[in-house]
Amino acid sequence: MPLRLAAPRYWLTWAGLGLLRVLALLPFGAIVRLGRPLGALLRRLPLRFVGTARRNLELCLPELSEREREKLLNEHFASLGIAMLEIPFAWWSSPARLEKLLHFEGIEHLRAAQARGQGVILLTAHFTSMEMAGRALLFVAPVGFLYRETKNEVLAYALKRFRVGYGGHPIPKDDIRAFVSALRRNECVWYAPDQSYRKKGAQMVPLFGIPAATNTLTSRLARMTGATVLPYFFHRLPGTQGYRAVIHPPLENFPSDCAAQDTERFNHMIEAQVRRAPEQYLWIHRRFKGLTNDYPDYYGRQAPRRA
């Protein structure tokens, strides 16, 4: 560890990490029980992302009544509270401790893809147990993960150390060359391109029937490298049963000649997974943004309602 990370300006960050380390000692049942009221507290604070989550539920699940959506909103924040306590649990728990909670399916698909020798893209989406989903993958293979460097050096050091410590390896989020190189070395890369994306290569692709600015890089990467694309989804099971991790069979006829159609196809898979556990999708993200100024501002004061 660089000595500069011991500077006084980082003491508060170290204290926070120390608290997380203590929380990692809690049994899984306690994490679930304490996480729910923590989420309920967040739900009642005057935070912008509460309104964002409510708006996303209104847009994506219009078939629900207002009362049903408010109930789902409460459950979503309960899931977020649990997820916050899952972070230290994922970072510090031993493999033997976590193995008892993981129910893995589809490992044979990953083994078959690795045998092809052209790399594997484990394609996923942002659910609340994202940190645990990444740790779970390290039980079956070394996995590359994309990361965005934080300004706080101590936090950046911690993120890299705890993810790398069990067999992961970091890939800078915007370093496409490193991503491609990893695939050409027949490595597995965990990739979640389902959030709002308005940089070069973005296209408007429907999610829940609503066009949204989307990263369509997956099919281009598969075409460049020949990598196998395996959808990977991870859900927290009810109560204290643990987690279900599923690696699905490879996408057939992928990539096609149309990156937008390939992306929409995966979006339909996301929609199906969301409906299985709607409280666990990351609704607090402002997903429905456009690429031009004439696109509706779904999160503004005069936001249009979905028909």
PyMOL commands that set and color helices and strands:
alter all, ss='L'
color gray80, all
select helices_A, chain A and resi 3-6+8-23+28-44+48-60+66-92+95-99+107-116+130-137+153-164+176-184+217-225+259-276+278-280
alter helices_A, ss='H'
color red, helices_A
select strands_A, chain A and resi 102-105+120-123+143-147+169-172+188-191+202-207+210-215+228-236+243-247
alter strands_A, ss='S'
color yellow, strands_A
deselect
rebuild
show_as cartoon
